Amino acid sequence: MRKSLKAYSHWSRLNRRAKISAEKQAIAIQQWPVFRLITDLDFGIIKASTGFLNTFNLNKDHLPSLGKLFIELANDQALCQRLKKQLLEQGITQQRFTLTNLNLSFQQIQCQAELIHQPSPHLIWRLQAIPQASNHLELASLTAQIFQQSSAAMLIMDADFNIVSVNPAFSNTTGFNLAELQGKSITQICANQIHTDSNQYLLQKLSHNRFFNDELLIICKNKQYFPAQVYVDALVDTVQRAEYYLLLMLDISVQKQRESELRYHAEVDPLTKLGNRKLLFQSLENAIASAKRFNYTVAVLFLDLDGFKQINDHFGHGKGDDVLQEVAERLQKCVRQVDTVGRLGGDEFVVILNGTSKDMIAVTALRIIDFLTLIVKDQTTELQVSASIGISVYPQDSNSPIVLLKYADEAMYKAKEQGKSQFCWHFEP
């Protein structure tokens, strides 16, 4: 009986202590200056201090899990599993998380979690907000580190677009060091080949926009140029005035070279190196647009070689290709630099004459016929190649590129019907 009373008395004292401990814990969790939370092993919040709730604008009746509060846990289930495993194996962990509250603002939090097994497994978290000043200092340090270590060329300008600082990547790209550029205008490194006046263009863009993105030609210390994609962002003060500008440039020389090669292959006939059908249409459209603006004449000369099929049949296509190349070279010698020569395909060529008269069109056509009269022979055979030409004229015949080519083609067939090696107008002016 005494043993039973003693046991009961001991159990009663433990129960009272547990009850007092639980009451103290409930009070303490409301008063701890460092915020504390109790969660289950899946990070569901069981209890939270009033200070924590008030500070981070949370509702005690609808406590979310830590996965809803901490961005890192919400977006990374693998991290949640690693964290849980670490707690089960080691009993304690320290982490830094980003907390978001109901107002969608953010706060860096230093966390320490400890595994408690009694009365049932749970986690006690110590949470301490990292002061914003510390965040800003770390951010500033990180930004400076990025500026210095980035492989992208960057510089900083003041509000008057004078260079304040350059990073090592900029020096490696251009050859200029900070001492050579500090205090000088950004226009010192901009060439005018892309924009007629790059300096004025750049300053106007920066004066009216806080963000700038364009292609510029950059001057290096060795006087060489390279095309760059340039991004400029304004760094504003507390009243939203541009205090500094961050400029980032990417060397796009390789990209431009590839674009040029692709454009060349898309627009140039590989055999004759003349413009192909696509480029001819574009050139004719541009010529007509310019002629409309400045009120002048454009002539389209459609050429087809006479006797070319016999060259291929007798001498083979290799010799035929040689003839086409020779024709292309001679055609270019018959016209001015302002004119265009292209190959439509096969043995068909087109010449576009800009700003010319009826008499000059006829003179040019006769010169082409004369230049393209070729003799091709071997030991046993001698064959002749010549050209028949059809001519249409803007604006007399049409203002449509397609129609002008059609009319010139039809006129070329008339020239063949009339005996070849001559030219014929669609409608003689």
C-alpha positions in Angstrom: 0.0 0.0 0.0 2.8 2.4 1.0 4.6 1.4 -2.3 1.4 2.2 -4.2 1.0 5.6 -2.5 4.6 6.4 -3.1 4.3 5.5 -6.7 1.1 7.5 -7.1 2.7 10.4 -5.4 5.8 10.3 -7.7 3.5 10.0 -10.8 1.4 12.9 -9.5 4.5 15.1 -9.0 5.7 14.2 -12.6 2.3 15.0 -14.0 2.2 18.4 -12.2 5.7 19.1 -13.5 4.7 18.1 -17.0 1.6 20.3 -16.7 3.5 23.2 -15.3 6.2 22.6 -18.0 3.5 22.6 -20.7 2.0 25.8 -19.3 5.4 27.5 -19.1 6.1 26.3 -22.6 2.9 27.8 -23.8 3.6 31.1 -22.1 7.3 31.2 -23.1 6.5 30.6 -26.8 4.5 33.8 -26.7 7.3 35.8 -25.0 10.6 34.6 -26.4 12.4 37.6 -28.1 13.8 35.2 -30.7 10.8 33.9 -32.5 10.1 30.2 -32.0 7.9 27.7 -33.7 6.8 24.2 -33.0 6.2 22.0 -36.1 5.6 18.4 -36.9 8.2 16.4 -38.8 6.5 17.4 -42.1 7.0 21.1 -41.1 3.4 21.8 -40.4 3.2 24.6 -37.8 1.6 23.5 -34.5 2.3 26.6 -32.4 3.8 30.0 -33.1 4.6 33.0 -30.9 2.4 36.1 -31.0 5.5 38.1 -31.9 6.1 35.9 -34.9 2.6 36.1 -36.1 2.4 39.9 -35.6 5.8 40.6 -37.1 5.1 38.6 -40.3 1.4 39.3 -40.5 0.2 35.7 -40.1 -3.1 34.4 -38.9 -2.9 32.1 -35.8 -6.2 30.4 -36.9 -4.8 29.4 -40.3 -1.1 28.6 -39.7 0.5 27.4 -42.9 3.3 24.9 -43.1 6.9 26.1 -43.3 6.8 25.1 -46.9 4.3 27.9 -47.5 6.4 30.5 -45.7 9.9 29.7 -46.8 10.4 30.1 -50.5 13.2 27.6 -50.7 11.1 24.8 -49.1 8.1 25.6 -51.3 10.1 25.3 -54.5 12.4 22.4 -53.6 10.9 19.1 -52.4 14.3 17.5 -52.5 15.5 20.1 -50.0 12.6 19.3 -47.7 13.5 15.6 -47.8 17.2 16.3 -47.1 16.4 18.6 -44.3 14.1 16.0 -42.7 16.7 13.3 -43.1 19.3 15.5 -41.5 17.1 16.2 -38.5 16.2 12.6 -38.0 19.9 11.5 -38.1 21.6 14.4 -36.3 18.8 15.9 -34.3 19.6 19.5 -35.2 20.2 21.8 -38.2 20.9 25.4 -39.1 19.6 27.0 -42.2 19.0 30.4 -43.8 15.6 30.8 -45.6 13.6 33.5 -47.3 10.3 34.1 -45.6 7.3 35.6 -47.4 4.3 36.9 -45.5 0.7 37.5 -46.5 1.6 40.8 -47.9 4.0 39.1 -50.3 7.1 40.9 -48.8 10.3 39.0 -48.2 12.6 38.6 -45.2 15.8 36.7 -44.7 15.5 34.4 -41.6 18.3 32.5 -39.7 16.8 29.2 -38.5 17.8 26.5 -36.1 15.7 23.4 -35.8 16.0 20.8 -33.0 14.3 17.4 -32.9 12.4 16.6 -29.7 11.1 13.1 -29.1 8.8 13.6 -26.1 5.9 13.4 -25.7 5.8 12.8 -29.5 8.4 13.6 -32.1 8.3 17.3 -33.1 10.6 20.1 -34.0 11.4 23.3 -32.2 12.6 26.1 -34.4 14.5 29.3 -33.4 14.0 32.0 -35.9 15.9 35.2 -36.1 15.3 37.9 -38.7 18.5 39.0 -40.4 18.6 42.8 -40.3 17.8 44.5 -43.7 21.1 46.4 -43.5 22.9 43.2 -43.4 21.0 42.0 -46.4 21.9 45.2 -48.3 25.5 44.9 -47.4 25.6 41.3 -48.6 23.8 42.3 -51.7 26.2 45.2 -52.4 29.1 42.8 -51.8 27.6 40.2 -54.1 26.9 42.9 -56.8 30.5 44.1 -56.6 31.7 40.5 -56.9 29.5 39.9 -60.0 30.7 43.1 -61.6 34.4 42.2 -61.1 34.1 38.5 -62.0 31.5 38.5 -64.8 32.7 37.4 -68.3 30.4 40.1 -69.8 32.0 43.5 -70.4 30.4 46.1 -68.1 31.0 49.7 -67.1 29.3 52.2 -64.8 28.5 55.8 -65.9 27.4 58.8 -63.8 24.3 60.8 -64.5 26.1 62.8 -67.2 27.1 59.5 -69.0 30.8 59.8 -68.0 32.6 56.6 -67.3 33.1 55.9 -63.6 34.3 52.3 -63.6 34.9 49.4 -65.9 35.2 45.7 -65.1 38.1 43.4 -66.1 36.0 41.8 -68.8 35.5 45.2 -70.4 39.3 45.9 -70.3 40.0 42.4 -71.8 37.5 43.1 -74.6 38.4 46.6 -75.6 42.0 47.0 -74.4 41.1 50.1 -72.4 41.8 50.2 -68.6 40.0 52.4 -66.1 42.7 55.1 -66.0 42.3 55.6 -69.7 38.5 56.1 -69.7 37.6 57.3 -66.2 35.8 60.6 -66.4 35.4 60.4 -70.2 32.1 60.3 -72.1 30.7 57.0 -73.1 30.8 58.4 -76.7 34.5 57.8 -76.6 34.0 54.1 -77.3 31.2 54.4 -79.9 31.7 54.4 -83.6 29.3 55.8 -86.2 29.1 53.0 -88.7 25.8 51.6 -87.5 24.1 54.9 -86.7 25.0 58.0 -88.7 25.8 59.8 -85.4 26.2 57.1 -82.8 27.3 59.6 -80.1 24.2 61.8 -80.5 21.9 58.8 -80.9 23.2 57.2 -77.8 23.0 60.3 -75.6 19.4 61.0 -76.8 18.4 57.4 -76.1 19.9 57.5 -72.6 18.4 61.0 -71.8 14.8 59.8 -72.5 14.9 56.2 -71.3 16.0 54.4 -68.1 16.6 51.3 -70.2 18.4 51.1 -73.5 19.0 48.1 -75.8 20.6 48.3 -79.2 23.4 47.3 -81.4 26.4 49.6 -81.5 29.9 49.5 -83.0 32.5 49.7 -80.2 36.0 51.1 -80.7 38.9 49.2 -79.2 42.2 50.7 -78.0 43.9 49.3 -81.1 41.4 51.3 -83.3 39.6 48.1 -84.4 35.8 47.9 -84.2 33.4 45.2 -83.2 29.6 45.0 -83.2 28.1 44.7 -79.7 24.6 44.2 -78.3 24.5 47.0 -75.6 22.2 47.1 -72.6 22.0 50.1 -70.4 20.0 50.3 -67.1 19.6 53.4 -64.9 20.4 53.0 -61.2 18.0 55.4 -59.5 18.1 57.2 -56.1 15.3 57.4 -53.5 13.4 60.0 -55.6 13.7 57.9 -58.7 16.4 60.1 -60.4 19.0 58.4 -62.5 22.2 58.5 -60.4 24.3 56.0 -62.3 24.0 53.8 -65.4 25.1 50.3 -65.7 26.2 49.3 -69.3 26.6 45.7 -70.4 27.9 44.8 -73.8 28.1 41.5 -75.6 30.5 41.0 -78.5 28.3 39.7 -81.4 30.9 39.5 -84.1 30.6 35.8 -84.5 26.8 36.1 -84.6 27.0 38.8 -87.2 29.4 36.8 -89.3 27.1 33.8 -89.2 24.1 36.0 -90.1 26.1 37.5 -93.0 27.0 34.0 -94.3 23.4 32.8 -94.0 22.2 35.9 -95.8 24.9 35.4 -98.5 23.9 31.8 -99.1 20.2 32.7 -99.1 20.6 35.6 -101.6 23.6 34.8 -103.8 23.8 32.3 -106.7 26.7 29.9 -105.7 27.9 29.4 -109.3 28.1 33.0 -110.6 28.2 34.9 -107.3 25.4 37.2 -108.6 22.2 37.9 -106.7 19.7 35.1 -107.0 15.9 35.3 -107.6 15.1 36.4 -104.1 17.7 39.2 -104.1 16.6 40.3 -107.5 13.0 40.7 -106.4 14.1 42.7 -103.3 16.4 44.9 -105.4 13.6 45.6 -107.9 11.2 46.5 -105.2 13.7 48.8 -103.6 14.5 50.4 -107.0 10.8 51.1 -107.7 10.3 52.5 -104.2 13.2 54.9 -104.7 12.1 55.8 -108.3 8.6 56.7 -107.0 10.2 59.0 -104.4 12.6 60.7 -106.7 10.6 60.5 -109.9 13.0 58.6 -112.2 12.8 55.6 -114.6 13.8 52.0 -113.9 14.4 49.5 -116.7 14.2 45.7 -116.4 16.3 43.7 -118.9 15.5 40.0 -119.1 18.3 38.0 -120.8 18.3 34.5 -122.1 21.4 32.9 -123.8 21.1 31.8 -127.3 22.7 28.5 -128.2 23.5 27.6 -124.6 21.8 24.2 -124.7 24.1 23.1 -127.5 27.1 24.0 -125.3 25.9 21.7 -122.6 25.0 18.9 -125.0 28.3 18.9 -126.8 30.9 20.1 -124.3 29.1 18.9 -121.1 27.8 20.8 -118.1 31.2 21.7 -116.7 31.9 23.8 -119.8 28.4 25.2 -119.6 29.1 26.3 -116.0 32.3 28.0 -117.2 30.2 29.9 -119.8 27.7 31.0 -117.2 30.5 32.4 -115.0 32.0 34.2 -118.0 28.6 35.7 -118.8 28.2 36.9 -115.2 31.6 38.6 -115.2 31.0 40.3 -118.6 27.5 41.5 -117.6 28.8 43.3 -114.5 31.3 45.2 -116.8 28.4 46.4 -119.0 26.5 48.3 -116.2 27.1 51.0 -113.6 27.6 50.5 -109.9 24.1 51.8 -109.2 22.6 49.0 -111.4 21.9 45.4 -110.4 22.8 42.1 -112.2 21.3 38.8 -111.1 20.7 35.2 -112.2 17.2 33.9 -112.1 18.3 30.3 -112.9 19.6 28.2 -115.8 20.8 30.6 -118.5 18.4 33.4 -117.6 19.8 36.7 -116.2 18.2 40.0 -115.2 19.7 43.5 -115.2 18.0 46.4 -113.4 19.0 49.9 -114.7 18.3 52.8 -112.3 17.6 56.3 -113.4 18.2 56.1 -117.1 16.7 57.2 -120.4 15.3 55.3 -123.4 18.5 56.0 -125.4 20.8 54.8 -122.5 18.7 51.7 -122.0 19.1 50.8 -125.7 22.8 51.6 -125.6 23.3 49.3 -122.6 21.3 46.5 -124.2 23.4 46.6 -127.4 26.6 46.7 -125.3 25.4 43.6 -123.4 24.6 41.7 -126.7 28.0 42.6 -128.0 29.9 41.5 -124.8 27.9 38.3 -124.5 28.7 37.0 -128.0 31.1 34.2 -127.2 32.7 31.5 -129.3 33.2 28.1 -127.5 35.2 25.5 -129.4 37.3 22.4 -129.1 39.5 20.6 -131.8 36.5 19.6 -133.9 33.6 21.9 -133.0 32.9 25.6 -132.7 29.7 26.9 -131.2 28.5 30.4 -130.5 26.6 31.9 -127.5 24.7 35.1 -127.7 21.9 36.9 -125.8 18.3 37.8 -126.5 17.0 40.6 -124.3 13.5 41.7 -123.4 12.9 45.2 -121.8 10.1 46.6 -119.6 10.1 50.1 -118.0 8.8 51.6 -114.8 6.5 53.6 -114.6 5.5 53.3 -118.3 4.7 49.6 -118.4 3.8 48.9 -114.7 4.7 49.7 -111.1 4.6 46.1 -110.1 7.9 44.2 -109.9 6.3 40.9 -110.8 4.5 42.4 -113.8 7.6 44.2 -115.0 9.5 40.9 -114.9 6.7 39.2 -116.8 6.6 41.8 -119.5 10.4 41.7 -119.9 10.2 37.9 -120.2 7.6 38.1 -122.9 9.6 40.8 -124.7 12.7 38.5 -124.6 10.7 35.7 -126.4 9.8 38.3 -129.1 13.5 39.0 -129.5 14.2 35.3 -130.0 11.3 35.0 -132.5 12.7 37.9 -134.5 16.1 36.3 -135.0 17.9 36.2 -131.5 20.9 38.2 -130.5 18.8 41.4 -130.2 16.6 43.2 -127.8 12.9 44.0 -127.9 10.7 46.4 -125.8 7.5 45.4 -124.1 6.2 48.7 -125.3 8.7 51.0 -127.0 8.8 54.4 -125.3 
